[in-house]
Amino acid sequence: MEPPRKRMVRPPSGGTESGRGKPQRLKTAKQRTTSQQAWLERQINDPFAAKARAHGYRSRAAYKLTEIDDRFHLLKPGARVIDLGLAPGGWTQVALERGVRDLAGVDLLPVDPLPPAHILQMDFTDPACGPKLIELLGGAPDVVLSDMAPNTVGHRQTDHLRIMGLIEAAAEFAVQVLRPGGAFVAKAFQGGETAQLTGDLKRVFAEVKNVKPKASRAESSEIYLVATGFKAR
């Protein structure tokens, strides 16, 4: 009888719960630009991206909200939540995982269903969007989440103004619709305008913190504004 042959197929080397793995490089550029190539290689080697794939999250951004909620305990069973800029759905997944059942979200991009969340494909800056979200949610939210970011055009000043415009629109919406005691979480970027917005939020929230989650890349100027204890209008 012949001895058993050795298997020549290597075991999978994809993401694991620990996110560990050897750094990998893409074999071909396939007409990608240098920045696109770098982004793809960073995604492949990113431990949080690997963990997200292993856990079934749609994006690594899920771990940003996980860390924020572990610290501030915003996502509670029975809470009503609005998720602005929800695509591809990582934050909504975290909220549902933590017991939230009344959730409405919006994005310009189509998003695969995440029941029981209500997902609206629409421009958040459309005046009709806010009332529609409240209608889908069934009442005023306890938490407004915003991970929105505009499409960039490559002009630094223009891109920055567009980013700040979205952040300010999200903050204004939150102040208009939140229940007393509610919370607002938004992606922002370090800079003078963000400091001014933080000051404005402190007038209507009991506490406002700047948070840099571990899942937010160190080289990025990205931070998160976490405002809690909304004061009644």
N, C-alpha and C positions, 0 to 999 in steps of 0.2 A: 504493500500500500504506500502510495506516495505521500510525503509530508505535506501538510497544508501550506498553500502558497501565501506569501505575505501580501497584505493589502497594500496597493499602491495609491489609494485615494486618501488624501489627507482629510482630517476632520475639519468642519467649518471653523473659520477664524473670524467670524463676525462679532457683533456686539454681545456683551454679557452684562449681567447686573453690575459688575464692578467697572465695566467700561475699559478693561485693560486690553492691550494688544500692541504689537510692534508697529511703529510708524510706517505708513505706506505711501507710495508715490504712484500717481497715475501713469500708466505705461505710454499713453499717447495723448497729445493735446487735442486732436480732432477739431482743428480750426477754432479752438477756444483762445480767448485773449489771455494774457499773462495774469491779469487779476482774476479772471474766471477760473483759471487753472489753480491758482493759489487758494481761492475760496473752496473749490472742490476738495483739494488735498487737506485743507483745514477741517472740513466736514468729516472726511474719512477718518482722520486721526483724533478728532475731538472726543474726549471721554464721555462728555455729557450727551453728545449725539449718539454714541454707541449705547449708552444706558437707555436713552429714549427709544431706540430701535428695539432693544431687548425687552423693555417694559411695555411696549405697545403705544407709547405716546407719539403723537403726530409731529412733534417738534421738540427740540432740546429746551425751548423756552418754558416748557412745563416745569422744569426744575427751578426756574427763577421764581415762579409763583409758589411752588412748593415751599421754598425757603422763606419767602415773605410770609406765607400763611402760618408756617411753623412758629414764626416769631410773633405775629400779630393776631392770629386766630380770628380771621375774618370770615372764612367760609364755613358756615354752620348749617346743620340740617334745619330747614324751615326758612332760611334766608332767601331773599329775592336778589338775583344778581344780573347785571347787564355787562356783557363782554363786547367792548368796542375794538374792531380790528381783529376778529377772532381767528381768521384763517392762519394756519390749517386746522386749528382746533385744540391745540395743546392745553391752553388755559382752561377752556371749557371742560376738557377731559378731567383735569385736576379738580375743578369745582364739583363736577358730578361724582367723582370718586370720593369726595369728602362730604357727601350727603346733600348737596344742593339739588333741589328738584325743580325750582322755579327759576329758569334762566332764559334770557333772550340775548342774542348776539347779532352783530352786523359786520359785514365786510364787503368790499367791492368785488372780491373774488368768490367764485362758487366754493362751497364747503360741503363735503359729504355729511350726511345726517349724523347727529349725535343725540338721539332721543334720551330724555324728554325735552332737551333744549330746543328752543325756537330759533331758527337761523334765518336771517334776513339778508339777501344779497342786494345791497343798496349803498349809495354814497352817504356816509354819515353826515356830511355837511349839508345835505339836502334838508330843508326845513321840515319836510314831512317825516323824516327818519325818526326823530326823537319821539313824537307821539305814537308812531307805529310800534316802537320798541316797548313803550309803556303799555300799549294795548296788548301786545303779545305776552308781556310779563304778567299782566293782570293787576297791576298796581305799582306804587312807588318802590324803587329798589332799596335794599339795605347796603349794597355794595355796587360801585361802578368800577369796572376794570378797563384799562386801556393800554393795549400793547401796539397801538397804531403807529405807523411810520409811512410817510408818503413815498412814492416812486421818485428817485433822485434824477436830476437832469445833468449832474456833473459840474454845476456851477456852485461853488461852496456857499456863497452868501444866499443865493436863491434857495438852495436846498435847506439851509438853516432856517430861513424864514418860513418855508413850507412846514418844516418839522414843528417849529414853535406855534404856528397857526393851528395845527392839529391838536397839540397839547392844550393850548388855551381853549379851543372849542370843546374838548373833552372835559376840562375843568369847569367851564361855564355850564355845560349840560349837567354835570354831577351836582353842582350847587343848585340848579333849578329843580332837580327831580328827587334827590336823596331824602330818605326818611331821617328825622332827627336821630342823632347817634350813629348815623351811617358812616361809611368809609369810601375813600377814593384812592385807587392805585393807578399810576400812569408812568409809562416809559418817558424819560426826559433825557436831556444831555447837559453835562456840566457847562456852565457859562453864566454870564450876567443876567440874561433873560430868565433862565431857570431860577436864579436866586430871587428875582423879582416876583415870579409866579409863586414861589414858596412863601414869600412874605404875604402875598394876597390870600393864599390858602389859610395861613395862620389866623386870619381875621374871622374865618368862618368854621374852622375846625379846631378842636381842643389841642391836637398835637399833629405836627407834620415832620416826617423824618425822610432823609435821603438815604436810600439803601442801595448797595452794590452787591447783588447776589453773587455767589461763587460761580454760578453758571454763566454770568455775564463776563465776556472775555476781558482780560486785564488791559489789553491795549485799546479797548473801546472806551469812549467818553460817556457811554450809556450809564444812567442811573435810574432808579425808580423812586418816584415820590409816593409816599404812603401817608395819607391824611386820614385821621380817625377822630371820632367824636364830633360829627357834624352838628353844628348849632342850628336850632330851628330858625327858619326864615321869619 
